[in-house]
Amino acid sequence: MQSIGAGVFELKDADEKTWYRMVYLARIEDTIYVLDCFEKDTAKTERKDLNTATSRLSQVKQRILEERRHEKRKPKQ
C-alpha cells in the first residue's frame, strides 16, 4: 500500500457480510509489524483507517531508529 508507505502491504478477506483487512509492514529484521486490523462493509478503505496505519508506521519507524541508536551506545564487550 504505497498510499501508507513503502513496504506496507494489505491482507484482504471477505465473507457474505463483511470485508476484513490487515495492514502490515513487511518484515524488518525478524519482526513483522501489524499496523492495523479492521472490518468494513464496503470495498473502499476509509480515510481514518489509512490515517491509523500511517500514524502507526511513523511510530514503528521512530521506535526502530531509537533502538538502533541505543545499540550503538552500548559498550562493546
Backbone hydrogen bonds, N-H to C=O, Kabsch-Sander energy under -0.5 kcal/mol:
donor,donor_aa,acceptor,acceptor_aa,energy
4,I,1,M,-1.9
5,G,1,M,-2.1
8,V,5,G,-1.5
9,F,24,Y,-3.3
11,L,22,M,-3.0
13,D,20,Y,-1.9
15,D,18,T,-2.2
19,W,40,K,-3.2
20,Y,13,D,-3.6
21,R,38,F,-2.7
22,M,11,L,-1.9
23,V,36,D,-3.1
24,Y,9,F,-2.7
24,Y,22,M,-0.5
25,L,33,Y,-3.2
26,A,7,G,-3.2
28,I,31,T,-2.7
29,E,27,R,-0.5
31,T,28,I,-1.6
33,Y,25,L,-1.1
33,Y,31,T,-0.5
34,V,32,I,-0.6
35,L,23,V,-2.4
35,L,33,Y,-0.6
36,D,23,V,-1.7
38,F,21,R,-2.3
40,K,19,W,-2.3
49,D,46,E,-0.5
50,L,46,E,-1.8
51,N,47,R,-2.8
52,T,48,K,-2.2
53,A,49,D,-2.1
54,T,50,L,-2.4
55,S,51,N,-2.6
56,R,52,T,-2.4
57,L,53,A,-2.2
58,S,54,T,-1.9
59,Q,55,S,-1.9
60,V,56,R,-2.5
61,K,57,L,-2.6
62,Q,58,S,-2.3
63,R,59,Q,-2.4
64,I,60,V,-2.6
65,L,61,K,-2.2
66,E,62,Q,-2.5
67,E,63,R,-2.5
68,R,64,I,-2.3
69,R,65,L,-2.1
70,H,66,E,-2.4
71,E,67,E,-2.2
72,K,68,R,-1.7
73,R,69,R,-1.2
74,K,70,H,-0.9
74,K,71,E,-0.6
